[in-house]
Amino acid sequence: MRKSTATKQALVVFGALALAWMTIELAFKPFLDKARAAIDKSDPTRDPDDVVDDSARHSSDDADVAADD
């Protein structure tokens, strides 16, 4: 008798978790869609920490041109 009670309890908990997940998905759908679209468009090989600002890039380009002369 204890085994069927544990099984019922596990099914109720699983059902509650599934319902909670669906509720969160529906409540935050617009935000989640935007976030997923941004992730799909992102480039995994690009590291934002490695991006050099434009002023430093132009000065290094000028140095390369001067070295070629």
PDB file with SEQRES, HELIX, SHEET and CRYST1 records, atoms N, CA, C and O in Angstrom:
SEQRES   1 A   69  MET ARG LYS SER THR ALA THR LYS GLN ALA LEU VAL VAL          
SEQRES   2 A   69  PHE GLY ALA LEU ALA LEU ALA TRP MET THR ILE GLU LEU          
SEQRES   3 A   69  ALA PHE LYS PRO PHE LEU ASP LYS ALA ARG ALA ALA ILE          
SEQRES   4 A   69  ASP LYS SER ASP PRO THR ARG ASP PRO ASP ASP VAL VAL          
SEQRES   5 A   69  ASP ASP SER ALA ARG HIS SER SER ASP ASP ALA ASP VAL          
SEQRES   6 A   69  ALA ALA ASP ASP                                              
HELIX    1 AA1 ARG A    2  ALA A   27  1                                  26    
HELIX    2 AA2 LYS A   29  LYS A   41  1                                  13    
HELIX    3 AA3 PRO A   48  ASP A   50  5                                   3    
HELIX    4 AA4 ASP A   54  ASP A   68  1                                  15    
CRYST1    1.000    1.000    1.000  90.00  90.00  90.00 P 1           1          
ATOM      1  N   MET A   1       0.819  -1.190   0.000  1.00  0.00           N  
ATOM      2  CA  MET A   1       0.000   0.000   0.000  1.00  0.00           C  
ATOM      3  C   MET A   1       0.869   1.262   0.000  1.00  0.00           C  
ATOM      4  O   MET A   1       0.497   2.270  -0.600  1.00  0.00           O  
ATOM      5  N   ARG A   2       1.994   1.209   0.654  1.00  0.00           N  
ATOM      6  CA  ARG A   2       2.897   2.365   0.677  1.00  0.00           C  
ATOM      7  C   ARG A   2       3.451   2.661  -0.705  1.00  0.00           C  
ATOM      8  O   ARG A   2       3.674   3.823  -1.044  1.00  0.00           O  
ATOM      9  N   LYS A   3       3.677   1.624  -1.511  1.00  0.00           N  
ATOM     10  CA  LYS A   3       4.279   1.832  -2.828  1.00  0.00           C  
ATOM     11  C   LYS A   3       3.346   2.630  -3.736  1.00  0.00           C  
ATOM     12  O   LYS A   3       3.811   3.521  -4.447  1.00  0.00           O  
ATOM     13  N   SER A   4       2.068   2.343  -3.733  1.00  0.00           N  
ATOM     14  CA  SER A   4       1.142   3.081  -4.590  1.00  0.00           C  
ATOM     15  C   SER A   4       0.995   4.529  -4.124  1.00  0.00           C  
ATOM     16  O   SER A   4       0.790   5.425  -4.943  1.00  0.00           O  
ATOM     17  N   THR A   5       1.098   4.760  -2.828  1.00  0.00           N  
ATOM     18  CA  THR A   5       1.027   6.122  -2.301  1.00  0.00           C  
ATOM     19  C   THR A   5       2.251   6.930  -2.756  1.00  0.00           C  
ATOM     20  O   THR A   5       2.121   8.094  -3.137  1.00  0.00           O  
ATOM     21  N   ALA A   6       3.426   6.315  -2.715  1.00  0.00           N  
ATOM     22  CA  ALA A   6       4.649   6.991  -3.162  1.00  0.00           C  
ATOM     23  C   ALA A   6       4.596   7.273  -4.653  1.00  0.00           C  
ATOM     24  O   ALA A   6       5.047   8.326  -5.104  1.00  0.00           O  
ATOM     25  N   THR A   7       4.052   6.344  -5.415  1.00  0.00           N  
ATOM     26  CA  THR A   7       3.932   6.529  -6.854  1.00  0.00           C  
ATOM     27  C   THR A   7       2.965   7.672  -7.163  1.00  0.00           C  
ATOM     28  O   THR A   7       3.244   8.508  -8.022  1.00  0.00           O  
ATOM     29  N   LYS A   8       1.845   7.707  -6.474  1.00  0.00           N  
ATOM     30  CA  LYS A   8       0.879   8.782  -6.669  1.00  0.00           C  
ATOM     31  C   LYS A   8       1.487  10.130  -6.308  1.00  0.00           C  
ATOM     32  O   LYS A   8       1.292  11.124  -7.006  1.00  0.00           O  
ATOM     33  N   GLN A   9       2.218  10.142  -5.215  1.00  0.00           N  
ATOM     34  CA  GLN A   9       2.840  11.392  -4.786  1.00  0.00           C  
ATOM     35  C   GLN A   9       3.878  11.855  -5.813  1.00  0.00           C  
ATOM     36  O   GLN A   9       3.964  13.047  -6.106  1.00  0.00           O  
ATOM     37  N   ALA A  10       4.659  10.931  -6.355  1.00  0.00           N  
ATOM     38  CA  ALA A  10       5.658  11.280  -7.359  1.00  0.00           C  
ATOM     39  C   ALA A  10       4.980  11.825  -8.619  1.00  0.00           C  
ATOM     40  O   ALA A  10       5.460  12.790  -9.214  1.00  0.00           O  
ATOM     41  N   LEU A  11       3.876  11.215  -9.022  1.00  0.00           N  
ATOM     42  CA  LEU A  11       3.153  11.694 -10.203  1.00  0.00           C  
ATOM     43  C   LEU A  11       2.557  13.078  -9.973  1.00  0.00           C  
ATOM     44  O   LEU A  11       2.561  13.908 -10.883  1.00  0.00           O  
ATOM     45  N   VAL A  12       2.053  13.337  -8.788  1.00  0.00           N  
ATOM     46  CA  VAL A  12       1.510  14.655  -8.466  1.00  0.00           C  
ATOM     47  C   VAL A  12       2.609  15.705  -8.494  1.00  0.00           C  
ATOM     48  O   VAL A  12       2.413  16.800  -9.021  1.00  0.00           O  
ATOM     49  N   VAL A  13       3.751  15.378  -7.935  1.00  0.00           N  
ATOM     50  CA  VAL A  13       4.879  16.327  -7.927  1.00  0.00           C  
ATOM     51  C   VAL A  13       5.347  16.588  -9.353  1.00  0.00           C  
ATOM     52  O   VAL A  13       5.587  17.735  -9.730  1.00  0.00           O  
ATOM     53  N   PHE A  14       5.476  15.531 -10.145  1.00  0.00           N  
ATOM     54  CA  PHE A  14       5.891  15.687 -11.543  1.00  0.00           C  
ATOM     55  C   PHE A  14       4.878  16.536 -12.318  1.00  0.00           C  
ATOM     56  O   PHE A  14       5.270  17.410 -13.091  1.00  0.00           O  
ATOM     57  N   GLY A  15       3.609  16.292 -12.122  1.00  0.00           N  
ATOM     58  CA  GLY A  15       2.568  17.080 -12.776  1.00  0.00           C  
ATOM     59  C   GLY A  15       2.610  18.536 -12.357  1.00  0.00           C  
ATOM     60  O   GLY A  15       2.425  19.428 -13.185  1.00  0.00           O  
ATOM     61  N   ALA A  16       2.852  18.785 -11.076  1.00  0.00           N  
ATOM     62  CA  ALA A  16       2.938  20.165 -10.590  1.00  0.00           C  
ATOM     63  C   ALA A  16       4.143  20.881 -11.202  1.00  0.00           C  
ATOM     64  O   ALA A  16       4.049  22.054 -11.562  1.00  0.00           O  
ATOM     65  N   LEU A  17       5.257  20.192 -11.318  1.00  0.00           N  
ATOM     66  CA  LEU A  17       6.446  20.787 -11.938  1.00  0.00           C  
ATOM     67  C   LEU A  17       6.206  21.088 -13.417  1.00  0.00           C  
ATOM     68  O   LEU A  17       6.615  22.136 -13.917  1.00  0.00           O  
ATOM     69  N   ALA A  18       5.544  20.171 -14.109  1.00  0.00           N  
ATOM     70  CA  ALA A  18       5.236  20.391 -15.521  1.00  0.00           C  
ATOM     71  C   ALA A  18       4.292  21.585 -15.684  1.00  0.00           C  
ATOM     72  O   ALA A  18       4.483  22.406 -16.581  1.00  0.00           O  
ATOM     73  N   LEU A  19       3.299  21.684 -14.842  1.00  0.00           N  
ATOM     74  CA  LEU A  19       2.365  22.807 -14.889  1.00  0.00           C  
ATOM     75  C   LEU A  19       3.075  24.129 -14.584  1.00  0.00           C  
ATOM     76  O   LEU A  19       2.811  25.142 -15.232  1.00  0.00           O  
ATOM     77  N   ALA A  20       3.967  24.117 -13.606  1.00  0.00           N  
ATOM     78  CA  ALA A  20       4.726  25.326 -13.268  1.00  0.00           C  
ATOM     79  C   ALA A  20       5.604  25.750 -14.439  1.00  0.00           C  
ATOM     80  O   ALA A  20       5.698  26.939 -14.744  1.00  0.00           O  
ATOM     81  N   TRP A  21       6.249  24.788 -15.098  1.00  0.00           N  
ATOM     82  CA  TRP A  21       7.100  25.099 -16.249  1.00  0.00           C  
ATOM     83  C   TRP A  21       6.273  25.718 -17.375  1.00  0.00           C  
ATOM     84  O   TRP A  21       6.678  26.721 -17.964  1.00  0.00           O  
ATOM     85  N   MET A  22       5.128  25.132 -17.673  1.00  0.00           N  
ATOM     86  CA  MET A  22       4.271  25.670 -18.734  1.00  0.00           C  
ATOM     87  C   MET A  22       3.768  27.064 -18.380  1.00  0.00           C  
ATOM     88  O   MET A  22       3.660  27.923 -19.256  1.00  0.00           O  
ATOM     89  N   THR A  23       3.462  27.296 -17.123  1.00  0.00           N  
ATOM     90  CA  THR A  23       2.993  28.614 -16.688  1.00  0.00           C  
ATOM     91  C   THR A  23       4.081  29.662 -16.878  1.00  0.00           C  
ATOM     92  O   THR A  23       3.810  30.764 -17.354  1.00  0.00           O  
ATOM     93  N   ILE A  24       5.294  29.324 -16.511  1.00  0.00           N  
ATOM     94  CA  ILE A  24       6.417  30.254 -16.680  1.00  0.00           C  
ATOM     95  C   ILE A  24       6.662  30.525 -18.159  1.00  0.00           C  
ATOM     96  O   ILE A  24       6.880  31.671 -18.551  1.00  0.00           O  
ATOM     97  N   GLU A  25       6.627  29.478 -18.983  1.00  0.00           N  
ATOM     98  CA  GLU A  25       6.812  29.652 -20.427  1.00  0.00           C  
ATOM     99  C   GLU A  25       5.752  30.591 -21.017  1.00  0.00           C  
ATOM    100  O   GLU A  25       6.069  31.452 -21.838  1.00  0.00           O  
ATOM    101  N   LEU A  26       4.514  30.425 -20.602  1.00  0.00           N  
ATOM    102  CA  LEU A  26       3.447  31.285 -21.130  1.00  0.00           C  
ATOM    103  C   LEU A  26       3.534  32.707 -20.591  1.00  0.00           C  
ATOM    104  O   LEU A  26       3.290  33.664 -21.326  1.00  0.00           O  
ATOM    105  N   ALA A  27       3.874  32.852 -19.329  1.00  0.00           N  
ATOM    106  CA  ALA A  27       3.922  34.179 -18.716  1.00  0.00           C  
ATOM    107  C   ALA A  27       5.058  35.024 -19.295  1.00  0.00           C  
ATOM    108  O   ALA A  27       4.899  36.229 -19.489  1.00  0.00           O  
ATOM    109  N   PHE A  28       6.192  34.397 -19.569  1.00  0.00           N  
ATOM    110  CA  PHE A  28       7.361  35.124 -20.058  1.00  0.00           C  
ATOM    111  C   PHE A  28       7.624  34.889 -21.534  1.00  0.00           C  
ATOM    112  O   PHE A  28       8.748  35.086 -21.996  1.00  0.00           O  
ATOM    113  N   LYS A  29       6.611  34.472 -22.285  1.00  0.00           N  
ATOM    114  CA  LYS A  29       6.784  34.133 -23.696  1.00  0.00           C  
ATOM    115  C   LYS A  29       7.410  35.256 -24.522  1.00  0.00           C  
ATOM    116  O   LYS A  29       8.355  34.980 -25.261  1.00  0.00           O  
ATOM    117  N   PRO A  30       6.942  36.503 -24.443  1.00  0.00           N  
ATOM    118  CA  PRO A  30       7.569  37.549 -25.265  1.00  0.00           C  
ATOM    119  C   PRO A  30       9.055  37.737 -24.937  1.00  0.00           C  
ATOM    120  O   PRO A  30       9.883  37.865 -25.839  1.00  0.00           O  
ATOM    121  N   PHE A  31       9.378  37.751 -23.664  1.00  0.00           N  
ATOM    122  CA  PHE A  31      10.770  37.922 -23.263  1.00  0.00           C  
ATOM    123  C   PHE A  31      11.619  36.732 -23.704  1.00  0.00           C  
ATOM    124  O   PHE A  31      12.729  36.908 -24.207  1.00  0.00           O  
ATOM    125  N   LEU A  32      11.095  35.528 -23.516  1.00  0.00           N  
ATOM    126  CA  LEU A  32      11.845  34.329 -23.893  1.00  0.00           C  
ATOM    127  C   LEU A  32      12.039  34.243 -25.403  1.00  0.00           C  
ATOM    128  O   LEU A  32      13.096  33.809 -25.861  1.00  0.00           O  
ATOM    129  N   ASP A  33      11.040  34.648 -26.183  1.00  0.00           N  
ATOM    130  CA  ASP A  33      11.188  34.636 -27.635  1.00  0.00           C  
ATOM    131  C   ASP A  33      12.284  35.593 -28.089  1.00  0.00           C  
ATOM    132  O   ASP A  33      13.086  35.253 -28.959  1.00  0.00           O  
ATOM    133  N   LYS A  34      12.321  36.792 -27.501  1.00  0.00           N  
ATOM    134  CA  LYS A  34      13.368  37.753 -27.847  1.00  0.00           C  
ATOM    135  C   LYS A  34      14.745  37.231 -27.449  1.00  0.00           C  
ATOM    136  O   LYS A  34      15.705  37.360 -28.209  1.00  0.00           O  
ATOM    137  N   ALA A  35      14.841  36.646 -26.270  1.00  0.00           N  
ATOM    138  CA  ALA A  35      16.120  36.123 -25.799  1.00  0.00           C  
ATOM    139  C   ALA A  35      16.591  34.973 -26.682  1.00  0.00           C  
ATOM    140  O   ALA A  35      17.771  34.901 -27.026  1.00  0.00           O  
ATOM    141  N   ARG A  36      15.691  34.083 -27.047  1.00  0.00           N  
ATOM    142  CA  ARG A  36      16.068  32.948 -27.903  1.00  0.00           C  
ATOM    143  C   ARG A  36      16.464  33.417 -29.296  1.00  0.00           C  
ATOM    144  O   ARG A  36      17.382  32.858 -29.897  1.00  0.00           O  
ATOM    145  N   ALA A  37      15.789  34.428 -29.815  1.00  0.00           N  
ATOM    146  CA  ALA A  37      16.149  34.975 -31.126  1.00  0.00           C  
ATOM    147  C   ALA A  37      17.531  35.620 -31.076  1.00  0.00           C  
ATOM    148  O   ALA A  37      18.321  35.479 -32.010  1.00  0.00           O  
ATOM    149  N   ALA A  38      17.819  36.321 -29.996  1.00  0.00           N  
ATOM    150  CA  ALA A  38      19.130  36.950 -29.850  1.00  0.00           C  
ATOM    151  C   ALA A  38      20.226  35.897 -29.753  1.00  0.00           C  
ATOM    152  O   ALA A  38      21.314  36.075 -30.301  1.00  0.00           O  
ATOM    153  N   ILE A  39      19.945  34.816 -29.067  1.00  0.00           N  
ATOM    154  CA  ILE A  39      20.924  33.729 -28.952  1.00  0.00           C  
ATOM    155  C   ILE A  39      21.146  33.087 -30.315  1.00  0.00           C  
ATOM    156  O   ILE A  39      22.277  32.753 -30.667  1.00  0.00           O  
ATOM    157  N   ASP A  40      20.074  32.911 -31.081  1.00  0.00           N  
ATOM    158  CA  ASP A  40      20.206  32.311 -32.409  1.00  0.00           C  
ATOM    159  C   ASP A  40      21.028  33.191 -33.346  1.00  0.00           C  
ATOM    160  O   ASP A  40      21.763  32.679 -34.191  1.00  0.00           O  
ATOM    161  N   LYS A  41      20.909  34.519 -33.201  1.00  0.00           N  
ATOM    162  CA  LYS A  41      21.634  35.441 -34.069  1.00  0.00           C  
ATOM    163  C   LYS A  41      23.074  35.669 -33.614  1.00  0.00           C  
ATOM    164  O   LYS A  41      23.888  36.183 -34.381  1.00  0.00           O  
ATOM    165  N   SER A  42      23.393  35.300 -32.395  1.00  0.00           N  
ATOM    166  CA  SER A  42      24.712  35.608 -31.865  1.00  0.00           C  
ATOM    167  C   SER A  42      25.783  34.732 -32.513  1.00  0.00           C  
ATOM    168  O   SER A  42      25.507  33.633 -32.994  1.00  0.00           O  
ATOM    169  N   ASP A  43      26.992  35.241 -32.511  1.00  0.00           N  
ATOM    170  CA  ASP A  43      28.138  34.534 -33.064  1.00  0.00           C  
ATOM    171  C   ASP A  43      28.948  33.958 -31.906  1.00  0.00           C  
ATOM    172  O   ASP A  43      29.566  34.716 -31.159  1.00  0.00           O  
ATOM    173  N   PRO A  44      28.959  32.630 -31.738  1.00  0.00           N  
ATOM    174  CA  PRO A  44      29.652  32.046 -30.588  1.00  0.00           C  
ATOM    175  C   PRO A  44      31.169  32.210 -30.649  1.00  0.00           C  
ATOM    176  O   PRO A  44      31.840  32.065 -29.628  1.00  0.00           O  
ATOM    177  N   THR A  45      31.726  32.509 -31.832  1.00  0.00           N  
ATOM    178  CA  THR A  45      33.176  32.665 -31.933  1.00  0.00           C  
ATOM    179  C   THR A  45      33.622  34.069 -31.552  1.00  0.00           C  
ATOM    180  O   THR A  45      34.814  34.296 -31.343  1.00  0.00           O  
ATOM    181  N   ARG A  46      32.684  35.024 -31.455  1.00  0.00           N  
ATOM    182  CA  ARG A  46      33.028  36.411 -31.117  1.00  0.00           C  
ATOM    183  C   ARG A  46      33.009  36.592 -29.609  1.00  0.00           C  
ATOM    184  O   ARG A  46      32.019  36.277 -28.948  1.00  0.00           O  
ATOM    185  N   ASP A  47      34.100  37.098 -29.073  1.00  0.00           N  
ATOM    186  CA  ASP A  47      34.198  37.374 -27.650  1.00  0.00           C  
ATOM    187  C   ASP A  47      34.162  38.888 -27.455  1.00  0.00           C  
ATOM    188  O   ASP A  47      35.068  39.585 -27.912  1.00  0.00           O  
ATOM    189  N   PRO A  48      33.130  39.413 -26.783  1.00  0.00           N  
ATOM    190  CA  PRO A  48      33.033  40.865 -26.624  1.00  0.00           C  
ATOM    191  C   PRO A  48      34.216  41.465 -25.867  1.00  0.00           C  
ATOM    192  O   PRO A  48      34.510  42.650 -26.027  1.00  0.00           O  
ATOM    193  N   ASP A  49      34.889  40.678 -25.058  1.00  0.00           N  
ATOM    194  CA  ASP A  49      36.039  41.198 -24.326  1.00  0.00           C  
ATOM    195  C   ASP A  49      37.238  41.417 -25.233  1.00  0.00           C  
ATOM    196  O   ASP A  49      38.142  42.179 -24.889  1.00  0.00           O  
ATOM    197  N   ASP A  50      37.260  40.759 -26.389  1.00  0.00           N  
ATOM    198  CA  ASP A  50      38.379  40.894 -27.310  1.00  0.00           C  
ATOM    199  C   ASP A  50      38.184  42.015 -28.326  1.00  0.00           C  
ATOM    200  O   ASP A  50      39.096  42.310 -29.099  1.00  0.00           O  
ATOM    201  N   VAL A  51      37.026  42.635 -28.336  1.00  0.00           N  
ATOM    202  CA  VAL A  51      36.746  43.690 -29.310  1.00  0.00           C  
ATOM    203  C   VAL A  51      37.519  44.941 -28.917  1.00  0.00           C  
ATOM    204  O   VAL A  51      37.453  45.402 -27.778  1.00  0.00           O  
ATOM    205  N   VAL A  52      38.254  45.482 -29.890  1.00  0.00           N  
ATOM    206  CA  VAL A  52      39.033  46.695 -29.671  1.00  0.00           C  
ATOM    207  C   VAL A  52      38.189  47.869 -30.146  1.00  0.00           C  
ATOM    208  O   VAL A  52      37.529  47.779 -31.182  1.00  0.00           O  
ATOM    209  N   ASP A  53      38.205  48.978 -29.394  1.00  0.00           N  
ATOM    210  CA  ASP A  53      37.396  50.123 -29.817  1.00  0.00           C  
ATOM    211  C   ASP A  53      37.967  50.731 -31.101  1.00  0.00           C  
ATOM    212  O   ASP A  53      39.120  50.480 -31.453  1.00  0.00           O  
ATOM    213  N   ASP A  54      37.158  51.527 -31.792  1.00  0.00           N  
ATOM    214  CA  ASP A  54      37.514  52.044 -33.112  1.00  0.00           C  
ATOM    215  C   ASP A  54      38.737  52.941 -33.086  1.00  0.00           C  
ATOM    216  O   ASP A  54      39.536  52.901 -34.021  1.00  0.00           O  
ATOM    217  N   SER A  55      38.914  53.751 -32.047  1.00  0.00           N  
ATOM    218  CA  SER A  55      40.050  54.664 -32.017  1.00  0.00           C  
ATOM    219  C   SER A  55      41.362  53.890 -31.929  1.00  0.00           C  
ATOM    220  O   SER A  55      42.346  54.270 -32.564  1.00  0.00           O  
ATOM    221  N   ALA A  56      41.387  52.829 -31.162  1.00  0.00           N  
ATOM    222  CA  ALA A  56      42.605  52.030 -31.069  1.00  0.00           C  
ATOM    223  C   ALA A  56      42.842  51.261 -32.368  1.00  0.00           C  
ATOM    224  O   ALA A  56      43.987  51.062 -32.773  1.00  0.00           O  
ATOM    225  N   ARG A  57      41.773  50.834 -33.012  1.00  0.00           N  
ATOM    226  CA  ARG A  57      41.901  50.094 -34.268  1.00  0.00           C  
ATOM    227  C   ARG A  57      42.464  50.996 -35.359  1.00  0.00           C  
ATOM    228  O   ARG A  57      43.322  50.571 -36.132  1.00  0.00           O  
ATOM    229  N   HIS A  58      41.979  52.260 -35.428  1.00  0.00           N  
ATOM    230  CA  HIS A  58      42.455  53.181 -36.456  1.00  0.00           C  
ATOM    231  C   HIS A  58      43.918  53.554 -36.217  1.00  0.00           C  
ATOM    232  O   HIS A  58      44.679  53.686 -37.176  1.00  0.00           O  
ATOM    233  N   SER A  59      44.319  53.724 -34.980  1.00  0.00           N  
ATOM    234  CA  SER A  59      45.707  54.085 -34.722  1.00  0.00           C  
ATOM    235  C   SER A  59      46.639  52.927 -35.060  1.00  0.00           C  
ATOM    236  O   SER A  59      47.754  53.162 -35.524  1.00  0.00           O  
ATOM    237  N   SER A  60      46.218  51.694 -34.843  1.00  0.00           N  
ATOM    238  CA  SER A  60      47.066  50.555 -35.199  1.00  0.00           C  
ATOM    239  C   SER A  60      47.106  50.381 -36.715  1.00  0.00           C  
ATOM    240  O   SER A  60      48.128  49.958 -37.255  1.00  0.00           O  
ATOM    241  N   ASP A  61      46.001  50.702 -37.420  1.00  0.00           N  
ATOM    242  CA  ASP A  61      45.985  50.655 -38.875  1.00  0.00           C  
ATOM    243  C   ASP A  61      46.937  51.696 -39.450  1.00  0.00           C  
ATOM    244  O   ASP A  61      47.643  51.431 -40.423  1.00  0.00           O  
ATOM    245  N   ASP A  62      46.955  52.886 -38.842  1.00  0.00           N  
ATOM    246  CA  ASP A  62      47.860  53.951 -39.293  1.00  0.00           C  
ATOM    247  C   ASP A  62      49.314  53.536 -39.089  1.00  0.00           C  
ATOM    248  O   ASP A  62      50.171  53.840 -39.919  1.00  0.00           O  
ATOM    249  N   ALA A  63      49.589  52.853 -38.003  1.00  0.00           N  
ATOM    250  CA  ALA A  63      50.947  52.389 -37.734  1.00  0.00           C  
ATOM    251  C   ALA A  63      51.367  51.344 -38.765  1.00  0.00           C  
ATOM    252  O   ALA A  63      52.527  51.314 -39.176  1.00  0.00           O  
ATOM    253  N   ASP A  64      50.433  50.484 -39.187  1.00  0.00           N  
ATOM    254  CA  ASP A  64      50.747  49.468 -40.186  1.00  0.00           C  
ATOM    255  C   ASP A  64      51.037  50.116 -41.536  1.00  0.00           C  
ATOM    256  O   ASP A  64      51.927  49.667 -42.258  1.00  0.00           O  
ATOM    257  N   VAL A  65      50.290  51.175 -41.886  1.00  0.00           N  
ATOM    258  CA  VAL A  65      50.492  51.881 -43.137  1.00  0.00           C  
ATOM    259  C   VAL A  65      51.844  52.584 -43.105  1.00  0.00           C  
ATOM    260  O   VAL A  65      52.565  52.562 -44.102  1.00  0.00           O  
ATOM    261  N   ALA A  66      52.203  53.201 -41.995  1.00  0.00           N  
ATOM    262  CA  ALA A  66      53.475  53.890 -41.864  1.00  0.00           C  
ATOM    263  C   ALA A  66      54.636  52.904 -41.938  1.00  0.00           C  
ATOM    264  O   ALA A  66      55.688  53.240 -42.481  1.00  0.00           O  
ATOM    265  N   ALA A  67      54.470  51.710 -41.411  1.00  0.00           N  
ATOM    266  CA  ALA A  67      55.528  50.705 -41.438  1.00  0.00           C  
ATOM    267  C   ALA A  67      55.726  50.176 -42.850  1.00  0.00           C  
ATOM    268  O   ALA A  67      56.835  49.785 -43.213  1.00  0.00           O  
ATOM    269  N   ASP A  68      54.653  50.158 -43.658  1.00  0.00           N  
ATOM    270  CA  ASP A  68      54.764  49.667 -45.032  1.00  0.00           C  
ATOM    271  C   ASP A  68      55.522  50.649 -45.926  1.00  0.00           C  
ATOM    272  O   ASP A  68      56.101  50.239 -46.933  1.00  0.00           O  
ATOM    273  N   ASP A  69      55.528  51.939 -45.575  1.00  0.00           N  
ATOM    274  CA  ASP A  69      56.196  52.958 -46.395  1.00  0.00           C  
ATOM    275  C   ASP A  69      57.642  52.820 -46.337  1.00  0.00           C  
ATOM    276  O   ASP A  69      58.362  53.595 -46.968  1.00  0.00           O  
TER     277      ASP A  69                                                      
END                                                                             
